[in-house]
C-alpha cells in the first residue's frame, strides 16, 4: 500500500487535473510532466494559433406546406479561429486563410458552426476582399435536425 493519501490525490486531480499536480504528488514524474506539457502547448496553441471569437447568424426556414413547421430565428456563440496561413503557403502574406469552428445556441435549439475565411490584401492599400463560408448544424428542441450552408463575398477597409 502506498504512503500517499488516495483522497488527497483525488482532490488534487479534481482541482488541478489538467496541470498534473496529482501525478507529481504520487511521484509519477513522467505522467506529471506529460500533463503539464500538454497544458502549456494548449495555452500556446490557443493564444497564438486559435484566437477566440464570437459569431452570430440569423436563419429562416419557411415550410412549403401547412402541416410543416416554419422556423425563423437567430443564433450566436463562441468560435475558435485557426490561422492556416503558415501551413498553406499559397498566396503568401497577400491571402489570409482561416478555418473556424464553434458551438452556438439558437432560438430553436443548439448546434455547431464551421467554416473558412479567405482575405485578399491589395498591396499597400487598406482594402481587402474576402470570401467566406459557413456550415451550420442545428439540433432542434423537438428532436429534429436541420443543416444549412452559406457563402458570401465582401470588400472591407482594413485598420491595422
LINSULUR-V223279 format. One record per backbone hydrogen bond with DSSP energy under -0.5 kcal/mol. NH is the residue of the N-H (numbers start at 1). CO is the residue of the C=O. If there is no record, write none. Layout:
((NH;CO) (NH;CO))
//
This chain:
((9;5) (10;6) (11;7) (12;8) (13;9) (14;10) (15;11) (16;12) (17;13) (19;16) (20;16) (21;16) (23;20) (24;20) (25;21) (26;22) (27;24) (28;23) (29;27) (32;28) (33;29) (34;30) (35;31) (36;32) (37;33) (38;34) (39;35) (40;36) (41;37) (42;38) (43;39) (44;40) (45;41) (46;42) (47;43) (48;44) (49;45) (50;45) (53;79) (55;77) (57;75) (59;73) (61;71) (62;60) (63;61) (68;65) (71;61) (73;59) (75;57) (76;105) (77;55) (79;53) (80;101) (81;51) (82;99) (83;49) (83;81) (84;82) (84;97) (85;97) (87;84) (88;84) (89;87) (92;89) (94;91) (95;92) (96;119) (98;117) (99;82) (100;115) (101;80) (102;113) (103;78) (104;111) (105;76) (106;104) (106;109) (107;74) (109;106) (110;139) (111;104) (112;137) (113;102) (114;135) (115;100) (116;133) (117;98) (118;131) (119;96) (120;129) (121;94) (121;119) (122;127) (123;121) (125;122) (127;125) (128;156) (129;120) (130;154) (131;118) (132;152) (133;116) (134;150) (135;114) (136;148) (137;112) (138;146) (139;110) (140;138) (140;144) (141;108) (143;140) (146;138) (148;136) (150;134) (152;132) (154;130) (156;128) (158;126) (158;156) (160;158))
//
